Amino acid sequence: MSTEQYSVLGEAPDSLKLQKLSSNDFHLSIENLNAGYGKMEILHDLNLYISKGQSLCLIGPNGAGKSTILHSIYGFTNIFSGQIKFDGKDITNLTPAEKLKTVGIAYILQDNSVFPDMTVEENLLMGGYIKDKTEESYEEAEKIFEKYDRLKQRRNQPAKVLSGGERRLLEISRALVMKPTILLVDEPSIGLEPKYIDMVFEILHDLQHNEKKTIILVEQNAKKGLEFSNIGYVLTSGKVVLAGQGNDLLNDAAVGRLFLGG
């Protein structure tokens, strides 16, 4: 799609409009961020605001910078300027390990990040590899097994026997071992059958509404992602060009034509 095609989305939202989609008590905020890989800048003066317990879905064409936002939050990119804040504290230059261990931000990779020849339990325990006390990882793993019987039944089996949906559940659960408050979820439905897509979004819904996790996700299935999320951002060329409540974007005619097949 050409840049002209996105002009139907109207004027890009400023930071004040983005802030109004969340409460003033931002759990995570990004301000005027310019970031990328090597010397290549992918994100341009990007702003993002989300409150505790909210969910935000990033949609847009391939190459728009959606996953780069997650990478930047977690510390996988070069930050040229701008700030990333957690509860008002600048965390821009913290390492991924510091963000996971001391801040409570977990990143769930796109696909196939389980260790196939390790057991389900061993995979779970890998989620707590930077904990100071190993027994804490075992305690969290037991809580996860009690919550998800699918994994409990297979705890001593190699992860390669899991279905696609079960592998996704294991990837999400492994991130929970560190008890994060923010989950960065990259393409949770990718490669899954429809029944497993529904299962994954039910799990994320439970984590947000019952465990009060804050969730930022990139989702190729824009309809599913917007149905799930409180807030949606539309990105093109490293910039937010449209933002709104998830349901409002679902009903936006231009968004429908461009991203929902409408």
QUIZI-V578318 format. One record per residue. PHI is phi in whole degrees, 0 to 359 (* if undefined). OMEGA is omega in degrees with one decimal (* if undefined). D_CENTER is the distance of its C-alpha to the mean C-alpha in Angstrom with 2 decimals. Layout:
((PHI OMEGA D_CENTER) (PHI OMEGA D_CENTER))
This chain:
((* 179.9 24.89) (277 179.6 26.75) (300 -178.5 25.83) (300 -178.2 28.56) (297 -178.4 26.87) (275 179.0 24.11) (296 178.9 26.85) (293 179.3 27.06) (284 177.3 23.86) (88 -176.9 26.06) (287 -179.6 25.76) (296 -179.4 22.46) (288 174.4 21.35) (273 -174.9 22.34) (297 -179.4 20.62) (296 178.2 22.72) (295 178.3 21.55) (296 -179.9 17.85) (296 -177.6 18.85) (292 177.9 20.71) (282 176.1 17.70) (236 173.4 16.87) (287 -179.8 19.53) (287 -178.5 21.15) (268 -174.1 19.76) (284 176.4 16.51) (282 176.2 14.29) (221 177.2 12.46) (220 174.6 14.12) (236 -176.1 14.55) (230 174.5 18.13) (51 -174.8 19.89) (276 169.8 17.75) (241 -172.7 19.34) (208 179.1 17.69) (181 -176.6 17.90) (239 -174.6 19.36) (61 177.1 22.95) (261 -176.7 24.82) (274 179.2 22.89) (272 -179.3 21.08) (256 -179.7 18.12) (257 -173.8 16.83) (235 177.5 19.73) (48 -174.0 20.16) (275 175.7 16.63) (238 178.5 16.00) (206 -179.5 13.09) (219 178.0 13.65) (213 -179.8 12.05) (264 -178.8 14.13) (300 177.9 13.91) (83 176.6 13.04) (268 173.2 11.63) (233 -177.5 8.78) (225 179.4 8.07) (251 177.2 7.80) (258 177.3 8.67) (235 -179.3 11.65) (152 -178.9 14.62) (290 174.4 16.86) (302 179.1 16.42) (84 -177.9 16.77) (284 -179.6 15.64) (108 -176.2 13.32) (298 179.9 9.88) (293 178.4 8.69) (296 175.4 11.13) (296 178.1 9.40) (298 179.3 6.61) (299 -178.6 9.85) (290 177.8 11.80) (301 -173.5 10.03) (276 176.5 10.37) (106 -178.4 13.81) (263 -176.8 14.12) (240 170.1 15.85) (272 177.5 19.11) (264 -178.7 19.05) (273 176.2 22.22) (194 -178.9 22.19) (100 -175.6 20.35) (224 169.9 18.60) (241 -175.9 15.38) (236 175.4 16.28) (241 -175.6 15.31) (50 176.8 17.74) (85 -178.5 19.89) (263 -179.2 20.22) (290 178.7 19.73) (240 -172.7 17.41) (309 -171.1 17.37) (259 175.7 19.45) (289 177.7 18.36) (284 175.6 17.74) (305 -180.0 14.64) (297 178.5 16.91) (293 179.9 17.83) (294 178.0 14.38) (287 -171.0 13.74) (280 -172.9 17.30) (259 -178.5 18.46) (260 -179.6 15.60) (95 175.7 13.35) (251 179.7 9.98) (243 -179.4 8.68) (247 -179.8 6.91) (254 -172.6 7.04) (295 -174.5 8.93) (299 -170.9 9.69) (193 172.1 12.94) (54 178.7 16.05) (255 175.6 15.12) (278 176.1 17.53) (265 -167.8 21.02) (298 -176.0 23.25) (268 174.2 26.48) (271 178.7 25.28) (290 176.6 25.45) (302 179.6 22.63) (296 179.3 23.63) (296 176.0 23.76) (298 178.7 20.24) (300 -177.2 19.07) (296 176.3 21.22) (298 178.2 19.71) (295 -179.7 16.63) (251 -173.1 19.11) (298 -179.4 20.89) (258 175.3 20.89) (292 179.0 22.16) (288 -178.3 25.70) (243 -177.8 27.03) (300 -177.3 26.58) (297 178.1 27.70) (294 177.6 24.66) (295 178.2 22.51) (296 179.2 25.05) (296 179.5 24.97) (292 178.2 21.22) (298 179.1 21.58) (296 177.1 24.40) (298 179.6 22.46) (293 177.8 19.84) (297 178.1 22.80) (291 -178.7 24.33) (280 -174.8 21.32) (241 -177.4 20.72) (297 177.8 24.16) (305 -179.7 22.99) (283 -178.7 22.04) (301 -178.7 25.07) (294 -176.0 27.42) (245 -170.8 26.28) (303 -177.5 25.78) (259 178.9 28.65) (263 177.0 28.03) (295 -175.9 26.49) (297 -177.8 22.92) (293 179.4 24.33) (275 -177.2 25.92) (288 171.7 22.73) (288 179.0 21.86) (301 179.4 18.74) (293 178.6 17.28) (293 176.2 18.48) (297 178.9 16.96) (295 177.1 13.48) (299 179.0 14.42) (295 179.2 15.69) (297 178.5 12.64) (294 -177.3 10.64) (296 179.4 13.92) (300 178.2 14.51) (293 -176.8 11.62) (285 -178.7 13.31) (301 179.9 16.54) (274 179.4 15.86) (53 -179.2 15.33) (288 172.7 12.29) (260 179.6 11.89) (238 176.6 8.33) (247 173.3 5.46) (259 -171.0 2.72) (242 -175.1 2.76) (259 176.2 5.25) (53 -177.1 7.97) (296 -176.0 8.46) (263 -171.9 11.91) (300 175.7 13.24) (76 -176.3 16.76) (258 171.6 17.11) (291 -177.4 20.10) (309 -177.5 19.83) (295 179.3 20.70) (280 174.4 17.90) (299 178.1 15.35) (300 -179.4 16.76) (297 -178.9 16.63) (297 180.0 12.94) (289 173.1 12.23) (295 178.2 15.03) (295 179.7 13.50) (296 177.9 10.25) (299 178.3 12.87) (298 -178.7 14.93) (295 179.2 12.47) (287 -169.2 11.90) (273 -179.0 15.57) (258 178.5 17.49) (251 173.5 15.82) (61 174.9 14.56) (285 172.0 11.05) (264 -171.9 9.01) (234 171.7 5.62) (243 -176.9 3.67) (230 168.6 3.11) (257 -176.4 5.89) (217 179.0 8.73) (292 176.7 12.30) (276 -172.0 13.82) (301 -179.5 13.76) (298 -179.3 16.01) (295 -179.0 14.04) (296 -179.4 10.79) (286 175.4 13.10) (299 -177.7 15.10) (284 -163.6 12.37) (268 172.3 11.04) (292 -173.7 13.30) (232 173.0 12.65) (231 171.6 12.28) (243 172.7 12.71) (257 -178.5 14.71) (248 165.2 14.92) (217 175.7 17.94) (50 174.2 19.31) (76 -179.9 16.89) (226 173.5 17.53) (278 -177.3 16.38) (255 177.7 19.25) (201 178.0 18.57) (210 178.9 16.68) (181 171.8 17.48) (298 -177.5 16.92) (307 -178.5 15.19) (295 178.9 18.62) (295 179.0 20.43) (292 176.7 18.56) (300 -177.2 19.23) (264 179.0 22.85) (280 -174.3 23.06) (299 -178.7 25.56) (292 176.8 24.43) (297 179.0 20.77) (300 -179.0 22.32) (293 -173.7 24.56) (278 -168.9 22.11) (232 -174.4 19.00) (248 179.2 20.06) (73 -177.1 23.31) (264 * 25.37))
